């Protein structure tokens, strides 16, 4: 991997021997995971799996990638890393009612990516959002380094929905609702917040156990990663034909998600990272991300379709 250039990018930091980073043959993350799960070494949660895979693929070079900037906005959290790669994650503001939300005694800016990536495993949703945004930025870097492992699909989410399908949407994607209703009237939205003018049946999130197992298509907001509901919701998929992870928060490294049962990952690739920092700082939402600094990217699990 070191010494290879893609799309005119500069070189990644050279790999170095990972001395003194393991205790008894285990990484710090593995040690903490084993302690938490009573000695079980196998990763099961999607964020634990994602962090482990990114660490595996980037190797010791991950310790040389610097976090250049972190912005925690009202709508999104943005992270800029070495070589001008950026990623975002939804800011879970509704999870907090007091200050400070982050308990760090020092700034995140200047830390190495391996340290900030580990925040994805935090029980604090805001810290997790920073870690997920870092994972998103790293996935963009990996795509440029190993494009053969990131075969993009130009599928639209509406292409996955058939007339008469029972569609469950976890998280309210307002612009998408009327488009889905033109295909099928059987749409249910599960949302924590109260929607002022819902155009379809909207239920509290705690109704997921009733709705998801009976659905043909499930659309999961990628914000479920930071608020720690993704794994539970995915376990309720029943016999759903399609389970889509949707939104700018979705890390664009599809393989770990495919192995967990996701059939399509649809997120946002940040193509103008510096502009992304401004958009995030000014409380810009999804529309502004796509207008000024990002493009929609989709990946489909074609192996599952063939089976």
C-alpha positions in Angstrom: 0.0 0.0 0.0 2.7 2.6 0.8 4.2 4.3 -2.2 1.1 3.9 -4.4 -0.7 6.9 -5.8 -4.3 7.1 -6.8 -6.1 10.0 -8.4 -3.1 12.2 -7.9 -3.1 11.9 -4.2 0.1 12.1 -2.2 1.5 9.0 -0.6 0.1 7.5 2.6 2.6 7.5 5.5 5.0 4.5 5.3 4.0 1.5 7.3 6.1 1.1 10.5 6.7 -1.8 12.8 3.9 -1.7 15.4 6.2 -1.9 18.5 4.8 -1.8 22.0 1.2 -1.5 20.9 0.1 -4.9 21.9 -0.3 -6.5 25.2 0.0 -10.3 25.1 -0.6 -10.4 21.4 -3.7 -8.2 21.6 -4.4 -4.7 20.5 -5.7 -2.2 23.0 -9.1 -2.3 21.3 -9.2 -6.1 21.4 -8.2 -6.1 25.1 -11.0 -3.7 25.9 -13.5 -5.6 23.9 -12.6 -8.9 25.7 -12.9 -7.2 29.1 -16.3 -5.8 28.2 -17.6 -9.1 26.9 -16.2 -11.4 29.6 -13.3 -12.7 27.6 -15.0 -13.2 24.3 -12.6 -12.2 21.5 -14.9 -12.3 18.5 -16.3 -9.0 17.3 -20.1 -9.0 16.9 -21.5 -5.4 16.9 -21.2 -3.7 13.5 -19.1 -0.8 14.9 -16.7 -3.1 16.5 -16.4 -5.1 13.2 -16.0 -1.9 11.2 -13.2 -0.5 13.4 -11.4 -3.9 13.4 -11.6 -4.1 9.6 -10.3 -0.6 9.0 -7.4 -1.2 11.4 -6.6 -4.5 9.6 -6.7 -2.9 6.1 -4.8 0.3 6.9 -2.4 -1.4 9.3 0.3 0.6 11.2 -0.1 3.4 8.7 -3.3 4.3 10.6 -1.1 5.5 13.4 0.5 8.0 11.1 -2.7 9.5 9.7 -3.5 12.7 11.5 -6.9 14.2 12.3 -6.6 17.7 10.9 -9.9 19.1 12.1 -13.1 18.1 13.8 -16.4 20.1 13.6 -19.5 19.1 15.6 -22.4 21.0 14.0 -26.1 21.0 14.8 -26.9 18.6 11.9 -23.7 16.8 11.1 -20.3 16.1 12.6 -17.3 16.4 10.2 -13.8 15.1 10.4 -10.8 16.0 8.2 -7.8 13.7 8.1 -4.4 13.6 6.3 -4.3 13.9 2.5 -7.5 15.9 2.5 -10.0 13.2 3.1 -13.2 14.0 5.0 -16.2 12.2 6.4 -19.4 13.1 8.2 -21.9 11.5 10.7 -25.2 12.7 12.0 -24.9 14.7 15.2 -27.2 13.0 17.8 -28.1 16.2 19.6 -31.3 14.8 21.0 -29.3 12.5 23.2 -27.9 15.3 25.3 -29.5 17.7 27.8 -26.4 19.1 29.6 -22.9 20.4 29.0 -20.2 19.3 28.5 -21.3 16.6 26.0 -17.7 15.5 25.5 -15.5 14.8 28.4 -12.1 15.3 26.8 -9.5 17.3 28.6 -7.6 17.9 25.3 -8.6 18.6 21.7 -9.2 16.0 19.1 -7.4 18.0 16.4 -3.9 16.7 16.0 -4.6 13.2 17.3 -3.8 10.2 15.2 -6.7 8.5 13.3 -6.4 5.2 15.2 -7.2 7.0 18.4 -10.1 9.0 17.1 -11.5 6.0 15.1 -11.9 4.1 18.5 -14.5 6.7 19.6 -16.9 4.8 17.3 -17.0 2.3 20.1 -17.9 4.9 22.8 -21.2 4.6 24.7 -21.4 8.4 24.3 -23.4 9.0 21.1 -21.6 12.3 20.3 -18.2 10.6 20.7 -19.4 7.8 18.6 -20.4 10.3 15.9 -16.9 11.6 15.7 -15.5 8.1 15.4 -18.0 7.2 12.7 -17.2 10.4 10.7 -13.5 9.3 11.0 -14.4 5.8 9.7 -16.2 7.5 6.8 -13.1 9.6 5.9 -10.9 6.5 6.2 -13.2 4.5 3.9 -12.8 7.2 1.2 -9.0 6.9 1.5 -9.3 3.1 1.2 -11.4 3.4 -1.9 -8.7 5.4 -3.6 -6.0 2.9 -2.5 -8.0 -0.3 -3.4 -10.7 0.6 -5.9 -11.3 -3.0 -6.8 -12.9 -3.6 -3.4 -15.4 -0.7 -3.7 -17.5 -1.5 -6.8 -20.0 1.4 -7.0 -23.6 0.8 -8.0 -25.7 3.5 -9.6 -28.9 2.0 -8.2 -31.5 4.3 -6.7 -33.3 3.3 -3.6 -36.7 3.5 -5.5 -35.3 0.7 -7.8 -35.5 -1.7 -4.8 -39.2 -1.1 -4.0 -42.0 -2.9 -5.8 -45.7 -2.1 -6.0 -47.4 -3.5 -2.9 -44.3 -3.8 -0.8 -44.5 -3.2 2.9 -41.8 -0.6 3.5 -40.5 0.4 6.9 -38.5 3.6 7.2 -36.5 3.9 10.4 -35.8 7.7 10.6 -37.8 10.2 8.7 -36.5 11.0 5.2 -39.0 13.6 4.2 -38.2 14.1 0.5 -38.2 10.3 0.0 -41.7 9.7 1.4 -43.9 11.0 -1.5 -41.7 9.2 -4.0 -42.2 5.9 -2.2 -45.9 6.5 -1.9 -46.1 6.6 -5.7 -44.9 3.0 -5.8 -46.6 1.6 -2.7 -49.0 2.9 -0.1 -47.8 0.5 2.5 -45.2 2.8 4.1 -44.6 3.1 7.8 -42.1 5.6 9.4 -40.6 4.8 12.7 -39.2 8.0 14.3 -38.1 9.2 17.8 -39.1 12.8 17.1 -42.6 14.0 16.5 -43.1 14.8 12.8 -45.3 17.9 12.4 -46.9 17.1 9.0 -46.3 13.4 8.2 -47.5 12.3 4.8 -47.7 8.7 5.9 -48.3 6.5 8.9 -45.7 7.5 11.6 -45.1 5.5 14.7 -42.7 5.7 17.7 -39.4 3.9 17.3 -40.4 1.4 20.0 -42.9 -0.1 17.6 -40.0 -1.6 15.5 -40.6 -5.1 16.9 -44.1 -5.1 15.4 -43.3 -3.4 12.1 -39.9 -4.6 10.9 -40.4 -8.4 10.9 -43.4 -8.0 8.6 -41.7 -5.7 6.1 -40.5 -6.4 2.6 -38.1 -3.4 2.5 -36.5 -1.8 5.5 -34.7 1.6 5.2 -32.4 2.2 8.1 -31.1 5.7 8.8 -27.3 5.6 9.2 -27.9 7.7 12.4 -28.8 4.4 14.0 -25.0 3.7 14.2 -24.3 6.6 16.6 -27.3 6.1 18.7 -26.5 2.4 19.2 -29.8 1.0 17.8 -28.4 -0.5 14.5 -27.7 -4.0 15.7 -31.0 -4.5 17.4 -33.0 -3.1 14.5 -31.1 -5.3 12.0 -31.9 -8.4 14.2 -35.6 -7.6 13.6 -35.4 -7.8 9.8 -37.4 -11.0 9.5 -37.7 -12.1 5.9 -37.2 -8.6 4.4 -36.0 -8.7 0.8 -34.1 -5.5 1.1 -32.4 -3.8 4.1 -30.8 -0.5 3.1 -28.5 1.6 5.2 -29.1 5.2 4.1 -27.8 8.6 4.8 -24.5 10.6 4.8 -23.5 8.9 8.1 -23.2 5.6 6.3 -19.5 4.6 6.2 -18.7 3.7 2.6 -17.1 0.5 3.3 -19.9 -1.9 2.4 -18.4 -5.4 2.9 -18.8 -5.5 6.8 -22.4 -4.3 6.4 -23.1 -6.9 3.7 -21.9 -9.7 6.0 -24.3 -8.5 8.6 -27.3 -8.7 6.3 -27.5 -5.2 4.8 -28.3 -5.5 1.0 -27.4 -1.9 0.0 -25.3 0.9 1.5 -26.2 4.4 0.2 -24.2 7.2 1.6 -22.3 10.4 0.7 -18.7 10.7 -0.5 -17.1 14.0 0.5 -15.4 15.4 -2.5 -14.6 18.9 -1.1 -13.5 18.3 2.5 -12.7 21.9 3.4 -16.1 23.0 2.2 -17.7 20.2 4.2 -16.2 21.7 7.3 -17.8 25.1 6.6 -21.2 23.5 5.8 -21.1 21.5 9.0 -20.1 24.5 11.1 -23.0 26.5 9.7 -25.5 23.8 10.6 -25.9 22.7 7.0 -28.0 19.6 6.5 -28.1 16.8 3.9 -29.2 19.1 1.0 -26.3 21.4 1.5 -23.8 18.6 1.8 -24.9 17.3 -1.6 -25.0 20.8 -3.1 -21.6 22.0 -2.1 -19.3 19.2 -1.0 -20.6 15.7 -1.5 -22.0 13.2 -3.9 -24.4 10.2 -3.4 -22.7 6.9 -3.6 -24.3 3.4 -3.5 -23.1 -0.1 -3.1 -25.3 -3.2 -3.6 -24.7 -6.7 -2.3 -24.8 -8.5 -5.6 -23.6 -11.8 -4.1 -26.8 -12.0 -2.1 -28.8 -11.4 -5.2 -27.1 -14.2 -7.0 -27.8 -16.6 -4.2 
